[in-house]
Amino acid sequence: MSRSLLSNYDGNNNQAVIRRRQVPSRRRRDGLLQFAHNQTSQNGEDGILHRLFEHLLLPLPTIDDSANSKDERILHEAIPQNPQGINLSTQPPPEAQQRRRRQRRRPRWCVDVGAWDGVHWSNTHALLVNPFKPPPHLSPTPQDSHTIEENKRRQQQQSLAMEGEKQDDSIKTKKGETRTQLDTSYYSVWKGVLVEADQEKFHQLKALHEPLGNTCLHTTVSGQEGSPQSLAILLQQLRERQLQELQGQQHREQAANESSPSSSSHSSEHNNHKDEDKNGIFGNHDVLPLDFDFLCIDIDGMDYWVLYNILVHSSFRPQVICVEFNPTMPSDLIYIPPHPSSAAPSPPRHGASLAALVELCLEHDYVLVETTLYNAFFVPFTLYQLYLSELVPDTSIEALHETTMGSTLYQLYDGTLKLWGCQKLLWHRIPIQESKIQMLTPDERVFPFAPPPPSSLLETPNKDTEYQTFLKNHTVIDMSPWCGDLLKDRCNSSDATLLVTTATKEAASMALLEELQQNDGFAHVRVPLTSSVCQAALALTKAFLQDTSESVRRSCLSAKDRARRGYSPMNTENFASLLNAKGKNDLVRKFRLGPPTPSISHPTLAEATDRGVDEKGNHHTASSSLSSSSLWQPNVWPSCEQWEEATKFQEIVQEYYRQARIAANGVVAAICHALVHQYPELQPCLGPLMMQQQQQQQHQNHEHDIDNQTSYAVSSSNLSPSDESSSVCARDSSILTLLGYRYGARHKPQQGIKKNKQQLDPLVAAHTDVGIITFLLFDQGHDCAMLQRRRRGLESDRDDDDDSWINVTLPPIVEKKDPVFVVNVADCLSELSNGRLTSALHRVVPVPLAATAPGASMTLTNEGTQQQRQQQLRNSTRNGCALFVGLDPHQQLVFRNSDNHDNNDGRTTTEQGRVSFENTTMTFEEWRKNRISRAQQALSQHQQEDNVTRHQRKLKSNAPLG
């Protein structure tokens, strides 16, 4: 490491060193750029144009459109090629002399496309309105004066050669030298055609230029061939109108002269001088020539195709072209924006690269002579050779341009994308954040060809370090201000006083809403659940779903509805049907519990009579008469006679369920608060839900006899004693589902997969959840199964398109640290929010044996062989606790959707196949039944299709050959 680097390097800093070094530039600044100066232009264009037109490119007399003389055309074509070889004694016919005399006195013409108001950052204001006044430092030097005089001399020789004029009007200098006097006063007189699409700016443009005799066109210019709005057709139509007006004027003058034949000769001569006096010195030459002097194109996007239209589809050949390019594109990039299409009324505004414009112009004999920050200047090759070759000897892009506004991406070995150069969206003025352009999540960023680490590094990483690293690399919202009851528990256990302000709650809710909206309904949250309870719940979930016997698990099968209570074996449910999709059954074991069956008079009676076991192993069953909803059912627990951990399992899982419900209700309240704050029109839809969350918190406070005198400052609903007695019966229908994944047949790649890519059937097909939100915690079993969410903006019709999915991970649970959970929006909340929140699409996929998933935590012994490694992977499991938050089954909900397609029954169908109810009120249970019914119908339809397919295959296999 060099000494200069060591002087600023902190050995304890675990950050990369990123600096910029000075690179020699090939950009030349001794050409036209040295004359850059702004009067109204943006980046020195005024000074460059003044130098070109007043000192270098003196106007060549051009052949008139009506000239048919072969001698004149030959003579005209010879001038740019060999101006020094002109025979000064050549005498054109008298008619040609008169025509040339008029041509020499024509004004300069410019066409400005995208003229705006004619002043702001205008490249033509100094030509047409207020002549450019060069600053003192740009005044001509003796060498410049010599160049100017040389160009004037060449111009004079050409004029004399073509018009036969003698050098009789020469003058004497002070030193006695004879020089030709050339009147160039008319070089600064311009006429213009200005085009602008914005109506307000066009009115300002017109007010400025029409009094000066310039032409203003209010239209959007198209680059499409044959379009009435193409620049070629617009200019051609304008030229035809000008010619018609000129012919009409000539006919009127001729008629007036014929009426006075005696004075026709004198009148004609008088009128010519009168016209010259009246119109300056231009006579009647108010017609846009084909070789007009200056074309400026600045329309922010389609500049390339407008220039293409002029060069390819018209006879116009401007002498100088100034066209805008995209300054962020590198010099070696040829980027041509999409061609404008008649089917696209608003074509995309991309801009073209400088290299693309140089390529286009070279094909039509134009050469690059200078650039500013946004604009490139081109002239015909003949004029470049004649006047600019000495000043601009190198016309390469590297010599005339330097990319200073480009953004560059480079890759690190682990797949991290790094940004270099300009780090903001220039025209939107928004910073470009590296975290938002990553293709891989932090857990996925590993070098795929790295050798296995030494045995000393295979030890389990420090959990606290992993936890802190996760918080650093992920956006995790602290939701503790909304989990009042859990904070009260913590205060009681630690004698601490926690202060939660309205501002902290407001900030947390708005941050959570923003995260859910940016990530299609997914977010990471940190809540104050007891870490030991979370660890124990995951450990006992693994013990019940993975380690105990199947007979113990099947003893918890629900006789009434195993989709709501008790054990559900592998391959018995199908989440793909929730999206009306076809997929394999879920390869996961499940165990469900919910709130105990409520009683109207004794709300805690049902909990005491849940079907379960006491310390002696005796069963208790709640009476079915106590249930007023199918969502309220007795819980089913394993027996102590069959499993020694049954009592502990029930106690820990119930305590986890209690704490998780409190935290999840707080998260729901925060989401609803932020939605109503940002979208007040959602108050009728979300208001009842927010009230229920408050009632549930009051009921949970009553259940656990929380001391109201605890020093605590959390905002909550203040119910009177009478209100509290009525609200304690308020119960939700949230269901806690314990999940267990393990190695199976789907961990083996399918046959006929894509080349160099393993393709596995998901363990749980892509689906959305039913309910309000899902509150998920899982262990570190990355080696077996991986939760994935759909990548935003890359939706695909194929669920096996791995590029459109993002792995979802969680940090390990650390003692005395708030655990991190995954929150995803479910269908009911998505519809209640009228689509403001997206129902999160997710799936669970197997991790193939060939490689461990990013973020895997399995420890392998250094003497382990590949076979031992695979055996360890086969024994790996993944376990989780998913709380599917529901509402009181009888809670009335209001759905207000207006952007979907109407059904005959007043409902609407969303793009994902879910039916929402426009301005309809129904209970939560009615909505849920309708949602599940549609899923069951879809599953039945797919099963019938499979039966038909199998029957057809059987018939085909039994068909006789031939």
DRENNULO-341916 format. One line per 2 residues: number of its first residue (from 1); for each residue z, x, y of C-alpha. Coordinates in steps of 0.1 Angstrom, whole numbers, always signed. Example, Ala and Ser with C-alpha at 12.3 -4.5 7.8 and 13.67 -1.06 7.14 Angstrom:
// residues 2
1> +78/+123/-45; +71/+137/-11
This chain:
// residues 962
1> +0/+0/+0; -10/+14/+34
3> +16/+24/+59; +4/-1/+85
5> +9/-29/+59; +42/-17/+48
7> +55/-17/+83; +51/-55/+84
9> +57/-63/+48; +90/-78/+35
11> +96/-69/-1; +118/-100/-5
13> +90/-123/+8; +72/-140/-21
15> +42/-149/+0; +7/-136/+0
17> -4/-113/+29; -35/-129/+46
19> -50/-112/+77; -83/-109/+94
21> -101/-75/+99; -126/-67/+125
23> -162/-68/+112; -191/-52/+131
25> -214/-79/+145; -252/-77/+144
27> -253/-103/+172; -274/-89/+201
29> -263/-99/+236; -289/-80/+256
31> -316/-107/+254; -317/-141/+270
33> -280/-146/+263; -271/-121/+291
35> -284/-147/+316; -264/-176/+302
37> -247/-196/+330; -235/-232/+333
39> -243/-255/+362; -241/-287/+342
41> -249/-273/+307; -222/-267/+281
43> -227/-231/+269; -249/-213/+293
45> -282/-231/+287; -289/-236/+324
47> -291/-198/+331; -313/-192/+300
49> -338/-219/+310; -339/-206/+346
51> -347/-171/+333; -374/-184/+310
53> -392/-207/+335; -387/-189/+368
55> -391/-153/+358; -407/-149/+324
57> -429/-178/+313; -451/-184/+343
59> -473/-215/+336; -507/-209/+320
61> -535/-231/+333; -543/-255/+304
63> -575/-272/+295; -578/-308/+306
65> -580/-335/+280; -613/-346/+294
67> -629/-312/+293; -657/-310/+267
69> -673/-277/+278; -675/-253/+248
71> -674/-223/+272; -642/-236/+287
73> -625/-241/+253; -635/-206/+242
75> -623/-191/+274; -590/-210/+272
77> -583/-199/+237; -590/-163/+246
79> -564/-161/+273; -531/-159/+253
81> -547/-135/+228; -562/-109/+252
83> -552/-116/+288; -560/-80/+299
85> -596/-83/+285; -607/-111/+308
87> -640/-104/+327; -631/-112/+363
89> -667/-118/+372; -670/-147/+349
91> -678/-178/+369; -671/-212/+354
93> -692/-242/+365; -682/-258/+398
95> -668/-289/+379; -646/-266/+358
97> -635/-247/+389; -623/-280/+405
99> -606/-291/+373; -588/-258/+369
101> -577/-259/+405; -561/-293/+398
103> -546/-280/+365; -529/-250/+381
105> -512/-274/+405; -497/-297/+379
107> -459/-300/+377; -438/-288/+349
109> -427/-315/+324; -396/-318/+303
111> -386/-344/+276; -348/-348/+271
113> -338/-367/+240; -302/-377/+241
115> -299/-373/+278; -265/-391/+281
117> -258/-399/+318; -281/-370/+330
119> -252/-349/+342; -225/-344/+315
121> -234/-312/+296; -271/-318/+306
123> -297/-291/+300; -322/-308/+323
125> -301/-317/+354; -307/-282/+369
127> -345/-287/+364; -349/-323/+376
129> -321/-330/+401; -302/-300/+415
131> -321/-267/+412; -302/-239/+394
133> -286/-214/+418; -281/-182/+399
135> -248/-164/+405; -249/-130/+422
137> -243/-111/+389; -276/-126/+376
139> -298/-116/+405; -329/-96/+394
141> -325/-58/+390; -354/-35/+400
143> -365/-34/+363; -364/-72/+362
145> -385/-74/+394; -411/-51/+378
147> -412/-75/+348; -416/-105/+370
149> -444/-89/+391; -462/-78/+359
151> -461/-114/+346; -473/-127/+380
153> -501/-102/+379; -512/-113/+344
155> -511/-149/+355; -531/-142/+387
157> -558/-124/+367; -561/-153/+343
159> -563/-178/+372; -589/-158/+390
161> -609/-152/+358; -611/-189/+350
163> -616/-202/+385; -638/-174/+400
165> -615/-169/+429; -617/-136/+448
167> -587/-115/+458; -596/-120/+495
169> -561/-134/+503; -544/-102/+494
171> -516/-89/+516; -504/-55/+526
173> -469/-44/+516; -448/-22/+538
175> -459/+9/+519; -495/+0/+523
177> -500/-13/+487; -523/-42/+482
179> -508/-71/+460; -522/-105/+453
181> -503/-133/+470; -495/-160/+444
183> -479/-192/+455; -453/-200/+429
185> -434/-226/+449; -445/-254/+426
187> -430/-236/+395; -396/-252/+404
189> -409/-287/+406; -403/-308/+375
191> -410/-342/+362; -391/-356/+332
193> -389/-381/+304; -353/-389/+295
195> -343/-409/+264; -308/-424/+259
197> -296/-450/+234; -261/-458/+248
199> -265/-487/+272; -238/-478/+297
201> -249/-442/+299; -285/-453/+302
203> -277/-473/+333; -262/-442/+349
205> -291/-421/+338; -316/-446/+353
207> -298/-448/+386; -300/-410/+389
209> -336/-403/+378; -358/-433/+387
211> -355/-426/+424; -368/-391/+417
213> -399/-405/+399; -387/-396/+364
215> -392/-419/+334; -361/-432/+315
217> -364/-448/+281; -336/-469/+266
219> -340/-466/+228; -327/-451/+197
221> -350/-423/+185; -360/-423/+149
223> -372/-394/+128; -391/-416/+104
225> -428/-413/+103; -447/-443/+117
227> -415/-458/+131; -421/-475/+165
229> -390/-456/+176; -402/-422/+165
231> -405/-397/+194; -441/-390/+186
233> -451/-426/+191; -428/-431/+221
235> -444/-402/+239; -479/-411/+229
237> -474/-447/+242; -460/-433/+275
239> -489/-410/+279; -515/-437/+273
241> -498/-459/+299; -499/-430/+324
243> -536/-424/+317; -543/-461/+322
245> -525/-461/+355; -544/-430/+366
247> -578/-444/+356; -569/-477/+375
249> -561/-457/+406; -593/-437/+404
251> -614/-469/+400; -597/-484/+430
253> -604/-452/+451; -640/-452/+439
255> -645/-488/+449; -630/-481/+483
257> -654/-452/+488; -684/-471/+477
259> -677/-498/+503; -681/-471/+530
261> -710/-449/+518; -715/-433/+551
263> -681/-418/+551; -677/-414/+513
265> -678/-376/+513; -654/-373/+542
267> -631/-400/+528; -630/-384/+494
269> -620/-351/+508; -595/-368/+531
271> -580/-388/+502; -576/-357/+481
273> -556/-340/+508; -537/-372/+515
275> -527/-374/+479; -516/-338/+479
277> -495/-344/+510; -481/-376/+497
279> -472/-364/+462; -463/-328/+471
281> -491/-307/+458; -497/-325/+425
283> -524/-350/+435; -526/-377/+407
285> -515/-356/+378; -485/-378/+368
287> -495/-377/+331; -474/-360/+304
289> -495/-332/+291; -497/-324/+254
291> -484/-289/+260; -455/-300/+282
293> -431/-273/+291; -397/-282/+277
295> -384/-303/+248; -346/-308/+245
297> -332/-326/+215; -294/-333/+213
299> -287/-365/+194; -258/-353/+171
301> -272/-356/+136; -309/-364/+132
303> -322/-336/+155; -341/-319/+126
305> -361/-350/+117; -370/-358/+154
307> -383/-323/+158; -401/-326/+125
309> -417/-357/+137; -431/-340/+168
311> -443/-309/+151; -458/-326/+120
313> -469/-360/+132; -480/-355/+168
315> -504/-334/+189; -476/-325/+213
317> -468/-287/+215; -440/-280/+239
319> -438/-245/+253; -400/-242/+249
321> -379/-261/+224; -341/-265/+227
323> -326/-282/+196; -290/-287/+184
325> -278/-273/+151; -245/-276/+132
327> -225/-245/+142; -202/-247/+112
329> -229/-240/+87; -234/-204/+76
331> -265/-184/+85; -278/-182/+49
333> -275/-219/+43; -307/-241/+46
335> -292/-276/+51; -317/-304/+59
337> -299/-337/+64; -310/-368/+45
339> -343/-383/+56; -339/-414/+78
341> -347/-445/+58; -357/-479/+70
343> -331/-493/+45; -303/-475/+63
345> -299/-489/+98; -273/-462/+106
347> -283/-429/+90; -256/-404/+83
349> -249/-379/+111; -248/-345/+94
351> -267/-321/+116; -290/-293/+103
353> -283/-257/+98; -299/-231/+121
355> -317/-216/+91; -334/-250/+83
357> -346/-253/+119; -359/-217/+119
359> -378/-224/+87; -393/-256/+102
361> -404/-239/+134; -419/-209/+117
363> -441/-232/+97; -456/-244/+130
365> -459/-210/+148; -426/-212/+168
367> -402/-183/+169; -365/-182/+176
369> -357/-164/+208; -320/-173/+215
371> -290/-194/+206; -259/-207/+222
373> -229/-222/+204; -247/-254/+195
375> -284/-250/+206; -314/-229/+194
377> -343/-220/+216; -379/-216/+202
379> -412/-207/+219; -447/-205/+205
381> -455/-172/+189; -483/-165/+213
383> -460/-168/+243; -434/-147/+226
385> -459/-119/+221; -471/-122/+257
387> -438/-124/+276; -406/-120/+254
389> -413/-94/+228; -397/-66/+249
391> -367/-86/+259; -361/-101/+224
393> -374/-75/+199; -354/-89/+170
395> -358/-126/+163; -338/-128/+131
397> -309/-152/+129; -284/-124/+124
399> -295/-108/+157; -295/-140/+177
401> -266/-160/+162; -230/-155/+149
403> -211/-182/+131; -178/-185/+148
405> -169/-221/+139; -174/-220/+101
407> -149/-230/+75; -149/-210/+43
409> -133/-217/+9; -123/-190/-15
411> -107/-194/-50; -77/-177/-65
413> -76/-170/-102; -52/-199/-109
415> -76/-224/-93; -60/-226/-59
417> -85/-232/-31; -78/-213/+1
419> -93/-221/+36; -105/-194/+59
421> -120/-197/+94; -119/-229/+113
423> -91/-251/+99; -98/-284/+116
425> -124/-312/+116; -140/-302/+149
427> -154/-336/+159; -124/-356/+146
429> -98/-331/+159; -78/-334/+127
431> -63/-303/+109; -77/-295/+75
433> -47/-293/+51; -51/-270/+21
435> -28/-292/+1; -53/-321/+4
437> -84/-302/-7; -70/-289/-40
439> -88/-299/-72; -58/-291/-94
441> -22/-301/-91; +4/-273/-87
443> +13/-277/-124; -24/-273/-134
445> -29/-241/-115; -27/-214/-142
447> -52/-186/-150; -69/-198/-182
449> -75/-163/-195; -41/-149/-189
451> -26/-130/-219; +6/-145/-233
453> +37/-133/-215; +61/-108/-231
455> +89/-122/-251; +114/-115/-223
457> +96/-140/-201; +94/-168/-227
459> +130/-179/-221; +135/-213/-205
461> +131/-210/-167; +160/-217/-145
463> +160/-255/-140; +173/-252/-105
465> +144/-229/-96; +119/-254/-112
467> +135/-282/-93; +132/-265/-59
469> +97/-253/-66; +86/-289/-74
471> +101/-302/-41; +83/-274/-23
473> +49/-281/-39; +50/-319/-39
475> +57/-347/-14; +90/-362/-25
477> +105/-390/-4; +143/-391/-2
479> +152/-428/-7; +190/-424/-8
481> +193/-443/+25; +180/-474/+7
483> +203/-469/-23; +235/-481/-7
485> +254/-491/-39; +248/-457/-56
487> +259/-439/-25; +291/-460/-25
489> +297/-449/-61; +293/-413/-51
491> +317/-418/-22; +343/-433/-44
493> +340/-405/-70; +341/-377/-44
495> +361/-391/-15; +331/-383/+7
497> +319/-403/+37; +281/-407/+39
499> +265/-419/+71; +231/-436/+69
501> +215/-446/+101; +188/-471/+108
503> +165/-443/+119; +168/-425/+85
505> +160/-457/+67; +131/-464/+89
507> +117/-429/+84; +121/-430/+46
509> +104/-464/+43; +74/-455/+65
511> +70/-421/+47; +70/-439/+13
513> +44/-465/+24; +21/-437/+37
515> +25/-418/+4; +17/-449/-17
517> -14/-457/+4; -27/-421/+3
519> -22/-418/-35; -35/-452/-47
521> -1/-466/-53; +17/-435/-67
523> +47/-416/-51; +75/-393/-60
525> +110/-404/-48; +144/-388/-49
527> +173/-412/-55; +211/-407/-60
529> +214/-417/-97; +240/-398/-116
531> +222/-368/-132; +244/-368/-163
533> +236/-405/-169; +199/-397/-166
535> +201/-368/-190; +221/-388/-215
537> +197/-417/-213; +167/-395/-221
539> +185/-377/-249; +195/-410/-265
541> +160/-424/-260; +147/-394/-280
543> +175/-399/-306; +166/-436/-312
545> +128/-435/-309; +122/-401/-325
547> +151/-389/-347; +166/-419/-363
549> +150/-438/-392; +124/-465/-388
551> +148/-490/-405; +173/-485/-377
553> +146/-491/-351; +133/-522/-369
555> +167/-537/-370; +162/-543/-333
557> +130/-563/-337; +133/-594/-316
559> +127/-626/-334; +115/-644/-303
561> +95/-620/-281; +94/-583/-287
563> +73/-578/-256; +104/-585/-236
565> +133/-574/-258; +141/-550/-286
567> +119/-526/-306; +81/-524/-306
569> +65/-501/-331; +34/-480/-325
571> +0/-496/-325; +12/-531/-318
573> +4/-535/-281; -27/-531/-260
575> -24/-523/-223; -61/-520/-219
577> -63/-558/-220; -44/-559/-187
579> -77/-548/-170; -98/-570/-193
581> -110/-537/-208; -116/-527/-244
583> -94/-499/-258; -73/-488/-288
585> -38/-501/-292; -9/-481/-276
587> +3/-451/-297; +39/-452/-284
589> +72/-466/-296; +91/-489/-272
591> +125/-504/-269; +131/-530/-242
593> +162/-545/-226; +167/-567/-195
595> +194/-586/-176; +217/-606/-198
597> +211/-643/-201; +227/-659/-170
599> +249/-689/-170; +250/-714/-141
601> +288/-716/-139; +297/-682/-153
603> +272/-656/-144; +288/-629/-165
605> +293/-650/-196; +258/-642/-209
607> +263/-605/-206; +295/-608/-227
609> +276/-628/-254; +244/-606/-256
611> +234/-600/-291; +250/-566/-297
613> +279/-550/-313; +315/-542/-303
615> +336/-512/-313; +341/-528/-347
617> +304/-534/-352; +306/-572/-350
619> +274/-589/-338; +274/-612/-308
621> +245/-636/-300; +240/-655/-267
623> +233/-692/-269; +197/-700/-262
625> +208/-730/-242; +220/-706/-215
627> +185/-694/-208; +165/-711/-182
629> +135/-688/-184; +116/-669/-210
631> +122/-638/-190; +160/-642/-196
633> +167/-635/-232; +195/-618/-252
635> +192/-581/-256; +190/-567/-291
637> +210/-536/-299; +213/-514/-331
639> +243/-518/-353; +270/-492/-357
641> +268/-497/-395; +233/-484/-395
643> +235/-458/-367; +266/-439/-356
645> +253/-434/-321; +247/-472/-315
647> +277/-478/-293; +271/-447/-271
649> +234/-456/-270; +242/-491/-257
651> +267/-479/-231; +246/-452/-217
653> +214/-472/-216; +232/-501/-199
655> +247/-478/-173; +213/-462/-166
657> +198/-497/-164; +224/-507/-138
659> +218/-476/-116; +181/-477/-120
661> +180/-514/-109; +200/-506/-78
663> +177/-477/-69; +145/-496/-76
665> +156/-526/-56; +162/-503/-27
667> +128/-488/-31; +112/-523/-31
669> +132/-533/+0; +120/-501/+17
671> +83/-508/+8; +85/-544/+20
673> +103/-534/+52; +75/-508/+60
675> +47/-533/+51; +61/-561/+73
677> +67/-536/+101; +31/-524/+100
679> +15/-557/+90; +36/-585/+105
681> +13/-611/+90; +27/-603/+56
683> +62/-617/+65; +57/-650/+47
685> +46/-632/+15; +72/-604/+15
687> +101/-622/+32; +114/-640/+1
689> +111/-608/-19; +132/-589/+7
691> +158/-616/+6; +161/-615/-31
693> +166/-578/-31; +195/-582/-7
695> +210/-610/-30; +206/-588/-60
697> +225/-560/-43; +253/-584/-34
699> +254/-597/-70; +256/-561/-84
701> +284/-553/-59; +303/-584/-73
703> +297/-574/-109; +312/-539/-106
705> +340/-548/-82; +331/-523/-55
707> +359/-516/-31; +348/-531/+3
709> +372/-507/+21; +352/-476/+12
711> +343/-455/+42; +306/-462/+43
713> +279/-469/+69; +249/-483/+50
715> +230/-513/+65; +231/-543/+42
717> +231/-581/+44; +263/-596/+56
719> +269/-628/+36; +297/-652/+42
721> +321/-660/+13; +302/-692/+6
723> +269/-674/+6; +282/-647/-17
725> +294/-672/-42; +259/-687/-44
727> +241/-654/-44; +259/-638/-73
729> +238/-660/-96; +206/-645/-82
731> +192/-624/-110; +160/-605/-114
733> +139/-602/-145; +135/-564/-144
735> +129/-549/-179; +138/-513/-189
737> +114/-499/-215; +123/-468/-234
739> +92/-449/-244; +87/-424/-272
741> +55/-403/-278; +49/-379/-306
743> +21/-359/-322; -5/-381/-340
745> -41/-386/-350; -53/-389/-314
747> -43/-353/-307; -73/-342/-327
749> -106/-340/-308; -133/-366/-316
751> -165/-357/-333; -197/-355/-312
753> -179/-345/-281; -195/-329/-251
755> -202/-292/-254; -172/-270/-245
757> -150/-300/-237; -124/-316/-259
759> -123/-354/-257; -93/-373/-269
761> -85/-410/-270; -56/-419/-247
763> -22/-427/-262; -20/-456/-237
765> -53/-468/-223; -59/-469/-185
767> -41/-499/-171; -20/-513/-142
769> +15/-527/-145; +26/-563/-143
771> +54/-569/-118; +65/-554/-85
773> +69/-517/-90; +75/-493/-120
775> +104/-469/-117; +98/-441/-141
777> +118/-411/-154; +106/-388/-183
779> +116/-355/-199; +97/-322/-199
781> +77/-329/-231; +44/-318/-215
783> +32/-304/-248; +28/-338/-264
785> +17/-364/-238; +7/-364/-202
787> +9/-392/-177; -22/-393/-155
789> -32/-413/-124; -67/-420/-113
791> -80/-395/-87; -87/-413/-54
793> -124/-416/-45; -136/-405/-79
795> -134/-438/-98; -156/-438/-129
797> -167/-464/-153; -156/-441/-181
799> -120/-437/-189; -128/-404/-207
801> -141/-388/-174; -113/-363/-171
803> -124/-351/-137; -112/-383/-122
805> -76/-381/-134; -46/-362/-120
807> -16/-351/-141; +17/-366/-130
809> +48/-344/-136; +85/-344/-128
811> +109/-316/-123; +138/-311/-147
813> +171/-329/-141; +196/-306/-124
815> +233/-312/-123; +245/-324/-88
817> +209/-328/-77; +193/-362/-70
819> +168/-367/-98; +131/-373/-90
821> +113/-404/-102; +77/-417/-102
823> +71/-449/-84; +39/-468/-88
825> +28/-501/-73; +23/-530/-98
827> +0/-560/-97; +23/-586/-81
829> +32/-564/-51; -4/-554/-46
831> -14/-591/-44; +16/-601/-22
833> +5/-573/+2; -30/-587/+3
835> -44/-554/-10; -26/-532/+16
837> -12/-514/-14; -33/-506/-45
839> -20/-514/-80; -18/-479/-95
841> -42/-472/-123; -28/-448/-149
843> -28/-438/-185; -11/-415/-210
845> -32/-389/-228; -25/-366/-257
847> -24/-328/-252; -47/-311/-277
849> -32/-285/-301; -56/-259/-288
851> -38/-255/-256; -5/-264/-240
853> -8/-286/-210; +0/-272/-175
855> +37/-275/-169; +46/-273/-206
857> +81/-261/-211; +81/-253/-249
859> +96/-219/-258; +78/-200/-285
861> +92/-170/-304; +73/-138/-299
863> +69/-133/-336; +55/-168/-340
865> +20/-170/-354; -7/-195/-343
867> +2/-217/-373; +39/-217/-363
869> +29/-225/-327; +8/-255/-339
871> +37/-266/-361; +61/-265/-332
873> +36/-285/-311; +33/-311/-339
875> +71/-315/-337; +71/-319/-299
877> +79/-353/-284; +79/-369/-250
879> +104/-396/-240; +108/-417/-209
881> +126/-446/-192; +104/-470/-173
883> +119/-498/-153; +94/-526/-147
885> +109/-543/-116; +106/-581/-117
887> +119/-610/-96; +140/-641/-102
889> +116/-661/-124; +121/-691/-101
891> +114/-672/-69; +87/-690/-49
893> +59/-666/-39; +31/-670/-13
895> -2/-653/-20; -27/-650/+9
897> -59/-634/-1; -91/-641/+17
899> -115/-612/+9; -123/-621/-27
901> -146/-645/-45; -134/-681/-48
903> -129/-698/-82; -131/-735/-87
905> -93/-738/-89; -86/-723/-55
907> -79/-688/-70; -97/-656/-63
909> -108/-628/-86; -104/-592/-76
911> -127/-564/-84; -104/-552/-112
913> -105/-586/-129; -71/-598/-117
915> -68/-633/-103; -49/-638/-71
917> -41/-671/-54; -54/-677/-19
919> -27/-694/+2; -10/-706/-29
921> +27/-709/-36; +40/-704/-72
923> +70/-690/-90; +71/-655/-102
925> +73/-667/-138; +42/-688/-133
927> +23/-659/-118; +34/-636/-147
929> +25/-661/-174; -10/-664/-159
931> -14/-627/-157; -3/-621/-193
933> -24/-650/-205; -56/-635/-191
935> -48/-602/-208; -43/-620/-241
937> -75/-638/-238; -93/-605/-230
939> -77/-589/-261; -87/-618/-283
941> -123/-617/-270; -125/-579/-277
943> -112/-585/-312; -138/-611/-319
945> -165/-588/-307; -152/-561/-330
947> -152/-585/-359; -188/-594/-352
949> -198/-558/-349; -182/-549/-382
951> -198/-578/-399; -233/-567/-386
953> -227/-532/-398; -217/-545/-432
955> -249/-566/-434; -270/-537/-424
957> -254/-514/-450; -260/-539/-477
959> -296/-546/-467; -323/-535/-493
961> -343/-505/-484; -380/-510/-474
